Amino acid sequence: MDRRRFLSASAAAVAASGSVSRLLAGAAADSKRRRVGLIGTGWYGKADLLRLIQVAPVDVVSLCDVDSKMLSEAAELVASRQDSKKQPRTYRDYREMLAEKDLDIALIATPDHWHALPMIEAVKSGCDVYVQKPTGVDVIESQAMLNAARKYERVVQVGTQRRSTPHLIECRDRIIREGLLGNIGHIEIYCYYHMRSQQNPPDSTPPTHFDYEMWTGPAPMRPYNSLVHPRSWRAFMEYSNGILGDMCVHMLDMVRWMLDLGWPTRISSSGGIMVQKDVKANTPDTQTATFEFPNFNVVWQHRSYGHAPDRDYPWGATIYGDKGTLKASVNRYDFIPQGRGDQIHGDVVMELEEYPEDKTEKDLERHVAPAIRGHMIDFLKAIDKRSKPVADIEQGHISSASCILANNALKLGRTFQWDPQTHTVIGDDEANKMLARPYRAPWTHPDPQNV
């Protein structure tokens, strides 16, 4: 790692460590050159991998994707960005890639329905894993991922990178840990982006470079539609948990991290397709979910139409205390005291001068890049120490499964009381049958007790 990259990467974690000297010592220990493979070479797979290349000495030796065109383009891009300039080996099937058993780290950035099986196979093969959120599309998948990480003693970081976002670490330390909010009584989390697909293309034949059978994998087989690939697959509940499973998991996880919360005790949800009915998407365009914790409720809301109540916070969290209110998002935070006192404001710092590649990288969310770098640094430190990273698989499981349970509560139209010890909905056999959805043959659903 050259000095510019080392100092810039370290800066992303300054707020978390509080000591530059500790950062220097930690990064110096992180000198081993690791062998890395990526499963899923689309938008966020490349964003994750290229941030890792920016902050650590790695050799990207393997890439896997069911889209041969996307795969070859990713191989060329990676070769241009890594020190060796070597093109990684490419694979169509993640099992063949992991069977080589020559990787230290596996990154998994597939669509949501393909998170569990590759992650479990990766830890079995001896890899430490960085897996995108949510941890699964059903609760039992997610539980199996947690159990596999523990059984095979692997470090697993989930891509809930709000926990490594520099200005949000500052926000937590400056506002919450200093007690400026006083007694917290209510939290709202929300997303008002118009992100639900409004297209209605006809079903068609998959392109020749795209293996739709393998892409579908354990999910229900739908007629091929151009929306599914690339990037618009979240239009369908068959492959995802909709906007709640995509955007709520980030904000719920952020609030849980900031306030040191565990599992919610009760979960309910309402909503559906209220407005955008004449489109292909089958995910809710309107949804509210309530996550009940011992001292307050965390209430989620999304709408994929209309205006955000606060245009500065179209996706974020608002925490209400008796001494003030805190708003936080990926771009900024604002504390407004109750009565007299100074307002406090902070902004994201995008590090474009320190990392000029960010300026031109296609489709990169530049404001999120520092958070991904910080998340990768934390992941590498946990690997060195054989410790739990900040977004350990257990934390990812809690946040992801809570959102999945909210979707299930919407389907059944009732409140769930959750028992985290038994991983069951108390007194509700119908709800418990929904914890694992059927897998399409020949794929087998993972068993948490036998991973």
C-alpha positions as CSV (number, residue, x, y, z in Angstrom):
1,M,0.0,0.0,0.0
2,D,1.5,3.4,-1.0
3,R,1.6,6.2,1.5
4,R,-1.2,8.2,-0.1
5,R,-3.6,5.3,-0.1
6,F,-2.6,4.2,3.4
7,L,-3.2,7.6,4.9
8,S,-6.5,8.1,3.0
9,A,-7.8,4.7,4.0
10,S,-6.8,5.3,7.6
11,A,-8.6,8.6,7.7
12,A,-11.9,6.9,7.1
13,A,-11.5,5.2,10.5
14,V,-10.2,8.1,12.5
15,A,-13.6,8.8,14.2
16,A,-13.9,5.1,15.2
17,S,-10.4,4.7,16.6
18,G,-9.8,8.1,18.1
19,S,-6.1,7.6,17.6
20,V,-3.9,8.0,14.5
21,S,-1.1,6.0,16.2
22,R,-3.4,3.1,16.7
23,L,-4.5,3.3,13.0
24,L,-0.9,3.3,11.9
25,A,-0.1,0.3,14.1
26,G,-3.2,-1.6,12.9
27,A,-2.5,-0.9,9.2
28,A,1.2,-1.9,9.6
29,A,0.0,-5.3,10.9
30,D,-2.2,-5.6,7.9
31,S,0.6,-6.2,5.4
32,K,-0.1,-9.7,4.2
33,R,-1.0,-10.0,0.6
34,R,-4.3,-11.8,0.4
35,R,-5.8,-13.8,-2.5
36,V,-9.3,-12.6,-3.3
37,G,-12.2,-13.9,-5.4
38,L,-15.5,-12.2,-6.3
39,I,-18.8,-13.9,-6.9
40,G,-21.1,-11.5,-8.7
41,T,-19.3,-9.0,-10.9
42,G,-22.2,-6.5,-11.4
43,W,-22.6,-3.0,-10.1
44,Y,-21.9,-3.5,-6.4
45,G,-19.5,-6.4,-6.8
46,K,-17.1,-4.2,-8.6
47,A,-17.7,-1.3,-6.2
48,D,-16.7,-3.5,-3.3
49,L,-13.8,-5.2,-4.9
50,L,-12.2,-2.0,-6.3
51,R,-12.5,-0.3,-2.8
52,L,-10.7,-3.3,-1.3
53,I,-7.9,-2.9,-3.9
54,Q,-7.6,0.8,-2.9
55,V,-6.9,0.0,0.8
56,A,-5.0,-3.3,0.9
57,P,-2.4,-5.4,-0.8
58,V,-4.5,-8.0,-2.5
59,D,-4.2,-10.3,-5.6
60,V,-7.6,-10.7,-7.2
61,V,-7.2,-14.2,-8.7
62,S,-10.8,-15.3,-9.3
63,L,-14.1,-13.9,-10.6
64,C,-17.4,-15.6,-11.0
65,D,-20.6,-14.6,-12.9
66,V,-23.3,-16.2,-14.9
67,D,-23.1,-13.4,-17.4
68,S,-20.1,-14.1,-19.6
69,K,-20.0,-10.6,-21.1
70,M,-20.1,-8.9,-17.7
71,L,-17.5,-11.3,-16.4
72,S,-15.0,-10.6,-19.1
73,E,-15.5,-6.9,-18.8
74,A,-14.9,-7.1,-15.0
75,A,-11.7,-9.2,-15.6
76,E,-10.3,-6.5,-17.8
77,L,-11.2,-3.7,-15.3
78,V,-9.7,-5.6,-12.4
79,A,-6.5,-6.2,-14.3
80,S,-6.2,-2.5,-15.0
81,R,-6.6,-1.6,-11.3
82,Q,-4.6,-4.2,-9.4
83,D,-0.8,-3.9,-9.0
84,S,0.0,-7.1,-10.8
85,K,-2.0,-6.2,-13.9
86,K,-2.9,-9.8,-14.2
87,Q,-6.4,-10.9,-15.3
88,P,-8.2,-13.1,-12.8
89,R,-9.4,-16.5,-13.7
90,T,-13.1,-16.6,-14.6
91,Y,-15.8,-19.0,-13.6
92,R,-19.4,-19.5,-14.4
93,D,-20.1,-21.7,-11.3
94,Y,-19.1,-20.4,-7.9
95,R,-18.7,-24.0,-6.7
96,E,-15.9,-24.6,-9.2
97,M,-14.2,-21.4,-8.1
98,L,-14.3,-22.3,-4.4
99,A,-13.2,-25.9,-5.0
100,E,-9.8,-24.5,-5.9
101,K,-9.3,-23.7,-2.2
102,D,-6.8,-21.1,-3.0
103,L,-8.6,-18.0,-1.7
104,D,-8.1,-16.1,1.5
105,I,-11.2,-13.8,1.0
106,A,-14.4,-14.3,-1.0
107,L,-16.6,-11.3,-1.8
108,I,-20.2,-12.1,-2.6
109,A,-22.3,-9.5,-4.4
110,T,-24.9,-11.6,-6.1
111,P,-28.7,-10.9,-6.2
112,D,-30.2,-11.5,-2.8
113,H,-31.5,-15.0,-3.5
114,W,-27.9,-16.1,-4.2
115,H,-26.3,-14.9,-0.9
116,A,-26.8,-18.0,1.3
117,L,-25.4,-20.9,-0.7
118,P,-22.2,-19.3,-1.9
119,M,-21.5,-17.8,1.5
120,I,-21.8,-21.1,3.2
121,E,-19.7,-22.9,0.6
122,A,-17.1,-20.1,0.9
123,V,-16.6,-20.5,4.7
124,K,-16.5,-24.3,4.2
125,S,-13.6,-23.8,1.7
126,G,-11.7,-21.8,4.3
127,C,-12.4,-18.2,3.1
128,D,-13.2,-15.2,5.2
129,V,-16.2,-13.6,3.6
130,Y,-17.6,-10.1,2.8
131,V,-21.2,-10.7,1.8
132,Q,-23.7,-8.1,0.6
133,K,-26.9,-7.4,2.5
134,P,-29.5,-8.7,3.2
135,T,-28.0,-12.0,4.5
136,G,-30.8,-14.0,2.8
137,V,-34.3,-13.9,1.4
138,D,-35.7,-16.0,4.2
139,V,-35.0,-16.2,7.9
140,I,-33.7,-19.8,8.0
141,E,-31.2,-19.1,5.2
142,S,-29.8,-16.2,7.2
143,Q,-29.6,-18.3,10.4
144,A,-27.7,-21.0,8.5
145,M,-25.2,-18.4,7.3
146,L,-24.6,-17.3,10.9
147,N,-24.2,-20.9,12.1
148,A,-21.8,-21.8,9.2
149,A,-19.6,-18.8,10.0
150,R,-19.3,-19.9,13.6
151,K,-18.8,-23.6,12.9
152,Y,-16.0,-23.0,10.4
153,E,-14.5,-20.1,12.5
154,R,-14.5,-17.6,9.6
155,V,-14.7,-13.8,9.8
156,V,-17.8,-12.6,7.9
157,Q,-18.5,-9.0,7.3
158,V,-22.0,-8.0,6.0
159,G,-22.3,-5.0,3.6
160,T,-24.2,-2.8,6.0
161,Q,-21.6,-0.1,5.7
162,R,-23.4,2.6,7.6
163,R,-21.4,1.2,10.5
164,S,-18.3,2.3,8.8
165,T,-19.5,5.6,7.4
166,P,-17.1,8.3,8.7
167,H,-19.6,11.1,9.2
168,L,-22.1,8.7,10.9
169,I,-19.4,7.4,13.2
170,E,-18.8,11.1,14.1
171,C,-22.6,11.6,14.5
172,R,-22.9,8.7,16.9
173,D,-20.0,9.8,19.0
174,R,-20.8,13.5,19.0
175,I,-24.5,13.3,19.5
176,I,-25.7,10.0,20.9
177,R,-22.8,9.0,23.1
178,E,-22.6,12.5,24.5
179,G,-26.2,12.2,25.6
180,L,-27.4,15.2,23.6
181,L,-30.7,13.5,22.8
182,G,-31.7,12.8,26.4
183,N,-34.3,10.1,26.7
184,I,-35.2,8.6,23.3
185,G,-38.8,7.8,22.8
186,H,-39.4,7.2,19.1
187,I,-37.4,6.6,15.9
188,E,-38.5,6.9,12.3
189,I,-36.6,5.3,9.4
190,Y,-37.7,5.8,5.8
191,C,-37.1,5.9,2.1
192,Y,-38.9,8.0,-0.4
193,Y,-36.8,7.4,-3.5
194,H,-38.7,6.6,-6.7
195,M,-36.8,3.4,-7.0
196,R,-39.4,0.9,-7.8
197,S,-39.4,-0.1,-11.5
198,Q,-42.1,1.6,-13.6
199,Q,-41.4,-0.4,-16.7
200,N,-43.6,-3.1,-18.2
201,P,-41.5,-5.0,-20.8
202,P,-42.8,-8.2,-22.3
203,D,-41.3,-11.5,-21.3
204,S,-38.6,-12.6,-23.8
205,T,-35.7,-14.9,-24.5
206,P,-32.5,-14.5,-22.3
207,P,-29.5,-13.2,-24.2
208,T,-27.0,-15.9,-25.2
209,H,-24.3,-14.5,-22.8
210,F,-26.6,-14.9,-19.8
211,D,-27.2,-18.2,-18.1
212,Y,-30.7,-17.6,-16.8
213,E,-31.2,-21.1,-15.4
214,M,-28.1,-20.7,-13.1
215,W,-29.0,-17.1,-12.3
216,T,-32.4,-18.2,-11.1
217,G,-30.9,-21.0,-9.0
218,P,-33.0,-21.9,-5.9
219,A,-35.5,-19.1,-6.6
220,P,-38.9,-19.8,-8.3
221,M,-38.6,-19.9,-12.1
222,R,-40.3,-17.0,-13.8
223,P,-40.4,-16.4,-17.5
224,Y,-37.3,-14.4,-18.5
225,N,-37.9,-10.7,-18.4
226,S,-35.3,-8.0,-19.3
227,L,-36.0,-6.3,-15.9
228,V,-34.2,-9.1,-14.0
229,H,-30.7,-8.4,-15.3
230,P,-28.8,-6.3,-14.7
231,R,-29.8,-4.5,-11.6
232,S,-33.6,-4.4,-11.8
233,W,-34.2,-7.9,-10.2
234,R,-35.5,-6.2,-7.0
235,A,-38.7,-5.5,-8.9
236,F,-39.6,-9.1,-8.0
237,M,-40.2,-10.6,-4.6
238,E,-39.0,-14.0,-6.0
239,Y,-35.4,-12.6,-5.8
240,S,-35.5,-10.1,-3.0
241,N,-37.6,-8.6,-0.2
242,G,-38.5,-5.4,-2.0
243,I,-37.6,-1.9,-1.0
244,L,-38.0,-2.9,2.7
245,G,-35.4,-5.7,2.3
246,D,-33.1,-3.4,0.3
247,M,-33.3,0.0,2.0
248,C,-34.8,-0.6,5.5
249,V,-32.2,-3.1,6.4
250,H,-29.5,-0.4,6.1
251,M,-31.4,2.1,8.3
252,L,-32.6,-0.4,10.8
253,D,-29.0,-1.7,11.1
254,M,-27.7,1.9,11.5
255,V,-30.1,2.6,14.3
256,R,-29.3,-0.7,16.0
257,W,-25.6,0.0,15.8
258,M,-25.8,3.6,17.0
259,L,-28.0,2.7,20.0
260,D,-26.7,-0.8,20.7
261,L,-30.0,-2.6,20.1
262,G,-30.5,-6.3,19.7
263,W,-33.6,-8.1,18.3
264,P,-37.0,-6.3,18.2
265,T,-39.5,-8.1,20.4
266,R,-42.6,-7.5,18.1
267,I,-42.8,-6.8,14.4
268,S,-45.8,-5.7,12.3
269,S,-46.3,-4.2,8.9
270,S,-49.0,-2.8,6.5
271,G,-49.1,-1.7,2.9
272,G,-49.0,-3.1,-0.6
273,I,-49.2,-2.0,-4.2
274,M,-51.4,1.1,-3.7
275,V,-50.6,3.3,-6.7
276,Q,-48.2,1.8,-9.2
277,K,-50.3,-1.2,-10.3
278,D,-49.8,-1.3,-14.1
279,V,-46.2,-2.3,-14.1
280,K,-44.3,-5.6,-14.0
281,A,-42.9,-5.1,-10.5
282,N,-44.7,-7.1,-7.8
283,T,-43.1,-5.5,-4.7
284,P,-45.0,-3.1,-2.4
285,D,-44.9,0.6,-3.5
286,T,-46.1,1.6,0.0
287,Q,-45.2,0.0,3.3
288,T,-45.0,0.8,7.0
289,A,-43.2,-1.6,9.4
290,T,-43.0,-1.3,13.2
291,F,-40.1,-2.8,15.1
292,E,-40.8,-2.8,18.8
293,F,-37.9,-2.5,21.2
294,P,-38.1,-2.4,25.0
295,N,-37.9,1.4,25.3
296,F,-39.3,2.7,21.9
297,N,-40.5,1.7,18.5
298,V,-38.5,2.0,15.3
299,V,-41.0,2.7,12.5
300,W,-40.2,2.3,8.8
301,Q,-42.0,3.8,5.9
302,H,-41.4,3.8,2.2
303,R,-43.3,5.3,-0.8
304,S,-42.0,5.1,-4.3
305,Y,-44.1,8.1,-5.4
306,G,-44.8,11.5,-4.1
307,H,-42.4,13.9,-2.2
308,A,-40.3,13.2,0.8
309,P,-41.5,15.1,3.9
310,D,-37.9,16.5,4.2
311,R,-36.2,16.9,0.8
312,D,-32.8,16.9,2.6
313,Y,-33.6,13.5,4.0
314,P,-35.3,11.3,1.4
315,W,-33.6,8.2,2.9
316,G,-32.5,8.2,6.5
317,A,-33.4,8.1,10.2
318,T,-34.9,10.6,12.6
319,I,-34.3,9.9,16.3
320,Y,-36.5,11.8,18.8
321,G,-35.4,12.5,22.3
322,D,-36.6,14.8,25.0
323,K,-33.6,17.0,24.6
324,G,-33.4,17.1,20.9
325,T,-33.9,15.5,17.5
326,L,-31.3,13.9,15.3
327,K,-31.6,13.3,11.5
328,A,-29.0,11.1,9.8
329,S,-28.4,9.9,6.3
330,V,-25.7,8.7,3.9
331,N,-25.0,12.3,3.0
332,R,-25.3,14.3,6.3
333,Y,-26.6,14.6,9.8
334,D,-28.4,17.4,11.8
335,F,-29.0,17.7,15.5
336,I,-31.7,20.2,16.5
337,P,-31.8,20.8,20.3
338,Q,-35.0,21.2,22.2
339,G,-35.2,24.8,23.2
340,R,-32.0,26.8,23.4
341,G,-28.7,25.4,22.2
342,D,-26.6,25.1,19.1
343,Q,-27.6,23.0,16.1
344,I,-24.9,20.6,14.9
345,H,-24.4,19.7,11.3
346,G,-22.1,17.3,9.5
347,D,-21.6,16.2,5.9
348,V,-20.2,13.3,4.0
349,V,-16.6,13.7,2.9
350,M,-16.1,11.9,-0.4
351,E,-12.3,11.7,-0.6
352,L,-12.2,12.3,-4.3
353,E,-8.7,13.9,-4.3
354,E,-7.3,11.1,-2.2
355,Y,-8.8,8.5,-4.5
356,P,-9.0,10.0,-8.0
357,E,-10.3,6.7,-9.4
358,D,-13.6,7.5,-7.7
359,K,-14.1,10.4,-10.0
360,T,-14.4,8.4,-13.2
361,E,-15.5,4.9,-12.1
362,K,-18.7,4.0,-13.8
363,D,-21.8,3.9,-11.6
364,L,-19.9,4.4,-8.4
365,E,-21.8,6.0,-5.5
366,R,-19.0,8.4,-4.7
367,H,-20.5,9.4,-1.4
368,V,-20.6,5.8,-0.3
369,A,-17.1,4.9,-1.4
370,P,-15.4,6.1,1.9
371,A,-17.8,3.9,3.9
372,I,-17.0,0.9,1.8
373,R,-13.3,1.6,2.3
374,G,-13.8,1.9,6.0
375,H,-15.8,-1.3,6.0
376,M,-13.0,-3.2,4.2
377,I,-10.4,-1.9,6.6
378,D,-12.4,-3.0,9.5
379,F,-12.9,-6.4,7.8
380,L,-9.2,-6.9,7.3
381,K,-8.4,-5.9,10.9
382,A,-10.9,-8.5,12.1
383,I,-9.2,-11.1,9.9
384,D,-5.8,-10.3,11.4
385,K,-7.2,-10.5,14.9
386,R,-9.6,-13.4,14.2
387,S,-12.3,-11.2,15.8
388,K,-15.8,-10.1,14.9
389,P,-16.0,-7.2,12.5
390,V,-18.3,-4.2,13.0
391,A,-20.9,-5.7,10.8
392,D,-20.5,-9.3,11.9
393,I,-22.7,-11.9,10.4
394,E,-24.8,-12.0,13.6
395,Q,-25.6,-8.3,13.3
396,G,-26.4,-8.7,9.6
397,H,-28.6,-11.6,10.5
398,I,-30.6,-9.6,13.1
399,S,-31.2,-6.7,10.8
400,S,-31.9,-8.8,7.7
401,A,-34.2,-11.3,9.4
402,S,-36.2,-8.5,11.1
403,C,-37.0,-7.0,7.7
404,I,-37.9,-10.4,6.3
405,L,-40.2,-10.9,9.3
406,A,-41.9,-7.6,8.6
407,N,-42.6,-8.7,5.0
408,N,-44.1,-11.9,6.3
409,A,-46.2,-10.0,8.9
410,L,-47.5,-7.9,6.0
411,K,-48.5,-11.1,4.1
412,L,-50.4,-12.5,7.1
413,G,-51.8,-9.2,8.3
414,R,-50.8,-9.6,12.0
415,T,-48.2,-8.8,14.5
416,F,-45.4,-11.3,15.2
417,Q,-43.8,-11.8,18.7
418,W,-40.3,-13.0,18.0
419,D,-38.3,-15.4,20.2
420,P,-34.6,-15.0,19.2
421,Q,-33.6,-18.0,21.4
422,T,-35.7,-20.5,19.5
423,H,-35.8,-18.5,16.2
424,T,-39.6,-18.8,16.1
425,V,-42.7,-16.6,16.0
426,I,-44.4,-17.3,19.3
427,G,-47.6,-19.2,19.0
428,D,-48.0,-18.8,15.2
429,D,-47.5,-22.0,13.2
430,E,-48.4,-20.3,10.0
431,A,-45.8,-17.6,10.4
432,N,-43.1,-20.2,11.3
433,K,-43.8,-22.1,8.1
434,M,-42.8,-18.9,6.2
435,L,-39.4,-18.7,7.9
436,A,-38.0,-20.9,5.1
437,R,-39.3,-20.7,1.6
438,P,-39.2,-23.7,-0.8
439,Y,-36.1,-24.1,-3.0
440,R,-36.3,-25.0,-6.6
441,A,-34.8,-28.4,-7.5
442,P,-32.0,-29.5,-7.6
443,W,-31.0,-26.9,-5.0
444,T,-31.3,-27.8,-1.3
445,H,-32.3,-25.3,1.3
446,P,-29.5,-24.9,4.0
447,D,-30.3,-26.4,7.4
448,P,-29.0,-24.2,10.3
449,Q,-28.3,-27.3,12.4
450,N,-26.4,-29.1,9.6
451,V,-24.3,-26.6,7.7
